[in-house]
Amino acid sequence: MIKQKWKKMQFVEISMHEIFCLQDRLDRVKDTPEKVWDIFDDFLMECENQLELDPGFIKELQEIDLENDLIPLNNFDDFKELFEEDNPNYIAARDYVNYIFSKGH
């Protein structure tokens, strides 16, 4: 996990085809709320994967000090030690970590 310092607004480009495909997938599972959430969560993760990268952010990535800037994260217990549950970013970060671990990364 990397300590992120860059907080500028980023944009994702989504084609109309992707939107219609998402709508079709959601229509097929509209009576199953947990599947709706899974589809929407997958969509958001894909959006995150397509974020535009600011040149300053890329420069920061190139200058990462592997000994001081990376935090080992091997399981969810490691994650829980880093954040207080009342931290506003805790839920989003927790969900992302769970997603990564569920995919076997």
Backbone hydrogen bonds, N-H to C=O, Kabsch-Sander energy under -0.5 kcal/mol:
donor,donor_aa,acceptor,acceptor_aa,energy
3,K,69,D,-1.2
4,Q,2,I,-0.8
14,I,12,V,-0.6
19,I,15,S,-1.9
20,F,16,M,-2.8
21,C,17,H,-2.5
22,L,18,E,-2.4
23,Q,19,I,-2.5
24,D,20,F,-2.4
25,R,21,C,-2.4
26,L,22,L,-2.6
27,D,23,Q,-2.5
28,R,24,D,-1.8
29,V,25,R,-0.8
29,V,26,L,-0.8
30,K,27,D,-0.9
32,T,29,V,-2.6
35,K,32,T,-1.1
36,V,32,T,-1.9
37,W,33,P,-2.4
38,D,34,E,-1.8
39,I,35,K,-2.3
40,F,36,V,-2.5
41,D,37,W,-3.1
42,D,38,D,-2.4
43,F,39,I,-2.2
44,L,40,F,-2.5
45,M,41,D,-2.4
46,E,42,D,-2.3
47,C,43,F,-2.3
48,E,44,L,-2.4
49,N,45,M,-1.9
50,Q,46,E,-0.9
50,Q,47,C,-1.0
51,L,48,E,-1.2
52,E,11,F,-1.2
54,D,52,E,-0.5
57,F,54,D,-0.7
58,I,54,D,-2.1
59,K,55,P,-2.2
60,E,56,G,-2.1
61,L,57,F,-2.3
62,Q,58,I,-2.0
63,E,59,K,-1.2
64,I,61,L,-1.2
66,L,64,I,-0.9
68,N,65,D,-0.8
69,D,65,D,-3.2
70,L,65,D,-0.5
71,I,1,M,-2.0
79,F,75,N,-1.3
80,K,76,F,-2.4
81,E,77,D,-1.3
82,L,78,D,-0.5
82,L,79,F,-1.7
83,F,79,F,-1.0
87,N,84,E,-1.9
90,Y,87,N,-2.1
93,A,89,N,-2.6
94,R,90,Y,-3.2
95,D,91,I,-2.6
96,Y,92,A,-2.1
97,V,93,A,-2.7
98,N,94,R,-2.6
99,Y,95,D,-2.2
100,I,96,Y,-2.6
101,F,97,V,-2.7
102,S,98,N,-2.3
103,K,99,Y,-1.4
104,G,101,F,-1.0
105,H,100,I,-1.8
